[in-house]
């Protein structure tokens, strides 16, 4: 089974506007690590928003993790979002909660029990390399550490897919690479990862499948390791 299937998906935001996405077809296998690149305005965010169902396509078919979006009812969207973790450039942490509480909160809102939270939070903080920082406040952390809290929060619910939209955009090269290494590790544990980045060095070093979007279309789709810069 495919993890992500897009069949001739278009998105037109308003009457008379040119399409933000123009008949995009795309297959992503389970456990793949896919990098999406393209200049500003190319359509990358639109693609991610279609996957998280923040936006609906104007036409075309989307199936993610066996869920056909045409058949998805509004009340099933929270279930879908539990299966898709998201991480953004600006971390979106709760400033008045500790590291532990930030991750725990993502579990509380979906009704996870206290005992499971006490078990899960340290585990995911360990995965992202933040063991021992449970009691810190976001303000006391570096940008890279904050982003890793955001990743811990995103993976706490064990999503099938992790979408990381420009997660290194606010980080210096060292912290950026720390974050990318965490994404790689999560991918090795079995989660499909979709990463958008403007950072050419990351693209070159990762040697993964690279999809280039240009003007709402897939301009190229290079297999893992084939990227030569
Ligand atoms: P990227 O993420 O690659 O920068 P976007 O998906 O944000 O590209 O944008 C693709 C195109 O769609 C751009 O022309 C942008 O102006 C337009 N667009 C994005 N979001 C909206 C929106 N909510 N309403 C109208 N136009 C939008």
Boltz pocket constraint, residues with backbone or C-beta under 6 A from the ligand:
constraints:
  - pocket:
      binder: B
      contacts: [[A, 13], [A, 14], [A, 19], [A, 20], [A, 38], [A, 39], [A, 40], [A, 41], [A, 42], [A, 43], [A, 44], [A, 45], [A, 46], [A, 47]]
      max_distance: 6.0
